Amino acid sequence: MKRVQGNTGSCQNPTQNDRTILLRWLILIVERVLSVRVDRVNLVLPEKCRESQQLYGFFKGLGVEGKEGIQFSVTPMGAKPALMLRRAEVDRPGIWLEGEGVEPFSYRNAGIPIETSMGGRCSPSLTRSASTVDDGTLTIEEVKDLLGEIVSGIDHIGVNLPVNMLPRKQWEGLKQDLSKGTALYRYPGHEWPFILPTTDVEYQSGQIECHSPRGPKFEWVYDEEAREPVIQLALRTSAERAKVEKLLPGPKAYSIPGLETHFRSVNVRSPWKGIGLRVDVYYADALEADWVTGKWLAEEGGRIHSQKG
C-alpha cells in the first residue's frame, strides 16, 4: 500500500509560525495581567463651583491642564497611578480610580464617595451653586497669595476618613480593594497608608528603585479625631521652616503634633458642607531623600498585599 504523505507530525513538531503565534498569545496574556492596575486617581471637584475653579487656578502651574482637569507629572517615568484634579458635573467632591480590568468597588458612607467607575455612579448634577460660609478660615486664594512663588510641586494628595463614619471592617475592605490595583504601603505606627506610583515591573515584583524622586503619592487616613472627611493637599516648597512659619502664622495655621518638623498646615474654607479642606506646606529643609524616593515607606512600612481567597 502506498503511504499517504501529510502533516501528521505537526502536533509534535510545531512550525516556526506556530511558535510565533503562541509567543504572541503569551505576551498578550502577560500584558493583560500587568494592565489590571489603577492608572489614575482622580480628586473630582464640582465644575460649576467657583471654589473649584480657584483650586484649579492654584494648581494650574504644577501640572498639565487638559479638557478633564489638571494631571500631575509622575516619577519615575511610566509609573502608575497618575493623580488628577478633575472637573465633573457632581455636587460634591469624590475620589475616582480608573484602570482597565480593575475589580469594581464603591464606598459611599464615609462622607465622600470612593469608587472605581464613573459610569452611572457619579453624584447628581448640580442644581444650585455651592456656597461658602465665612468660618474664619482662609480661602484658597488667600493661601495662594500668602505662599507666593515658593510652591514647587505636589508631594501628595489625600483624604482623611473619620472612624465614626467608616466602620473598621469597611476600612479594612477598602485597603484590600486598593491593594488589588495599586502599590499600597503602610505608614509605620499609624493607619495612614500611601499609594506609591510604580512601574509595571516594580508593581509585580514588589521591589522599588529608591534612587530618584517618586510621586506624587496618594494618602488614605483612618482618622480617629476628624468629625468629617478632609481633603488634604500637600505641597512641596523652596522655603525653609522659618520662612513658612512666618508666612503662615497661628492661629489660622498650625503644626500637627509629631509632624511639626516636616510641614505647616492650614485649614481652607470649604464650600461643601460636611467636607473639610486642608493644605499642608512642606519645609524644603525637611524633605528627606528617604521620603521623597519612597524608600522609608517601602522599607519601614512595607507593602499591603491583597489577600487571596
N, C-alpha and C positions, 0 to 999 in steps of 0.2 A: 504493500500500500504506500502511495506517495504521501509524504509528510507535508502537512499544510504549514506554511510559514506565516508567522504573525507576531504580534506584540504580547505574546503570552507571558513574557517575563517582566513586563513593565512595572507590575506591582512590587516586585522585589528589587528592581533597579530603576528608580525614578530618574527621569531625564533632567538635564540642567534647567529646562523650563519649569518642570515640576518643583524643583528645589527653589527656584526664584519666586514662584507663586507662594510656596509655603513660607519662605522668609518674609515676604511682604505681609502675609496674614499675621505672622508672629509680631512683626513691627507694629502693625495696626492694633493688635491686642495690647501690647505694651504701652503704646501711646494712649490708648483708651483708658487703661488703668491709671496712668500718670495724670490724665486730664481731669480725673474726678477730684477736683480741688476747688476751693473758693478762689476765684480770680480777682474779685474786687469786693471790698467792704464799703458800703455807701452810708454816710450820715445824711439822711434825707431830711430836707427842710421845706416847709411850705413856700412855693414860689411866689404866692401872692401876698406874702408878708413883708412889710417894709424892713423889719429887723433881719430877716433872712437875707435881703439884698445888702444890708450893711455888713453882715458876716461875709458874704461873697466878696464885697469890696475889701474887707480886712485881709482876706487870704488870697486875693487875686494875684499878687506878685509872687506868691510862694508855690504856685502850681500852674498847670496848663488849663486854660479855660476853654471849654467846648460847649456844645449845644446842651448837654445834660447837666453840666456843672463844672467844678474845678477838680481836676485829678492831680495828685501829688506824685512827683517822680519817685520811683522805687529804687533802692540799692540793696543788694547788688543787682546788676543788670539781669533781667529775666526772672527775677524773684516775684513770688505771688504771696499774698494778695496786694493789690494796689489799694489806696484809700482815695475816696472821692467825697467832696461836698456836693450833693446832688439836689437839683430842683425837681419838684414833683407837685402835682395837684392833690395835696394832702392837707389836712387841717392841723396835724401835729407832727413833730419830728419822729423819725423812726430809724432803725438800723436794718438795712437790706444787704444780704450776702448773695453775690452772684457767682455761679460756677456751673458749667455743663456737667451733668451727671451727679451733682451733689444731692444727697438724700434730703428731701424737703423737711423742714421743721418750722414751727411757729410758736412764739411765746408772746402773749398779748396781755398778761396780767401783772406785768412789772412796771406799769405806768408809762412804758414806751415800747411800741411793737418791735419785735426782733424776729426776722423771718428770712427765708432763703429765696422766696419767689415773689415777684411783683404782680404777676398775672392774677387779677381778681382778688388780691389780698390787701391792696393799699386802702388807707383810710378814705372816707368820703371826701369829695371835692369841697373846697371852701365855699361856704355860703355867706360868710362875712369875714372881714379882716380881723386878725388877731389884734388885741390892744395891750399896750404895755402900761403897767401901773408903776408910778414912781415910788419905789420902796426904799429909796436911799442908796441903792447900789449904783454902780457906774454903768453907763451904756457902752456898747461895743465901740462906738465912735469915740467916746471919751478915753477908753483904754487905748485905742489906736493912737490918739493924739498924745497921750502920756508916754507911750513907748517910742514914738517917733520912728527912727530908722534902725533901731537896734535889733529888730526881729530878723533872724537869718534863716529860719526854717521851721519845720514841724518835727517834733520828737515823736509825739503820738497823739491820737485822738482816743477818747474812751467814754465809757458810760458807767455811772455808779447805780447799782440796783439795790434798793432797800430790802433788807431781810424780812421786814414786816409785810412786803408786797409779794415777794417771790419766795415760796416755801423752799426749804433746803433740798427736798427731793427734786424739785424742778431746776434748782441751781445746778445740782449735780448732773441732771439730764442735759442742761444747756452746755455744760463743759464737755460732756461726751459728744453731743452733736457737733460742737465746734471742732473737736479734735479729729473728727472724721474727714474734715476738708481743709484744715489749717494746721500749721505748726504752732501749737498752743503750749506755752511754757509757764510754769509756776513762778510766782514771786515769793521768795523764801519768807516764811513766817506769817504770811497774810493770804487772804483769798482775793488776790489781785492778779489773775493770770493775764499774760500778754500774748497776742498773736504776733509772731515774728515773720516777716516776709522771707521766703526761702526759695531756692531754685528747685526744680523737679528732683534733681539728684539728692540735694540736701533733705528734701521732704521725705523721700523714700528711705534714705539711709539713716536719718535721724542725727546726722553729724553736720554741723555748720562750720564754715570757714569764719575765723574771727580776726581777720587781718585788715578789714576795712569797715567803714560805717554800714549799718544795716537799718533800714527803716523806710518810711515811718511805721511805727508799731500801732496796734490797737489794744487798749486795755479794758478789761472787764473787772469791775469791783463789786464784790458782795458786801454791801455797806451796812454795818450794824447801827450807824448813827444817823444816816440820812432818812428823812421822812418822805422824800420824793426822789425820783430818778434825777440824776445830774449828768448833763453832757459836759465832758471836760476836753479842753483844747490846750495841749501842752506845746509851748513854743521854745525853740532854741534862740539864743540871742548872742550878740557880740559884747554884751556888757557884763562886768563882774558884779558880785553880790552887792557891794556898797552902792553902786550906781542904781541897780534895780530897786533896792530898798528906798533910795531917795526918790525915785520916780513913782514908786507905789507905796506910800506911807500908810500906816494904820490910821483910823480903824477900818477903812474900806478895803485895804489889802492886808494880808496876814500870812503867816507861815504855818503849815501843818506840822504838829508835833512829831518829831522824829525825822522830818524831811526838810527842816529849816535851812540846812546847809546846801540844799540842792536847788530849790526854787521858791518863788514867791507866788501866792495865789490871790486872785481877786474874783469875787462873785459878780457876774454881769447880769444886768436887768433882763429878765426873760419875758417875752410876750405870751408864753404858753403856760397857762395855769396848771400847776402840778408837775412842771418840768423845770429844773434849775439849769443854770449855765455858768460854768467856771473856766477861767483862763489861768493856766499855770505858766509862769515865766521862769525858765531855767537860767541859772547863772553860767556864764561862759567858763568861769574857772572851776565849775563843779561838774562839768560833763566829762566824766572819766571814760577812758577808752573802753573798758570792760562793759560799760553801759551802752555806749554808742554802737559797739560792734555786736552786741547781743551775747557776748561771752559770759557775763555774770548770770544772766537768766538761764542760759543753757547749762552752765556747769553747777551753779549753786541751787537753781530751782529745779531744772530738769523738765523734760517734755511730758505732757499729759497725753497718753495714748488711749485710743478708743478701746473699750472692752468688747471683745468679740463674743457673740453667742448669748 
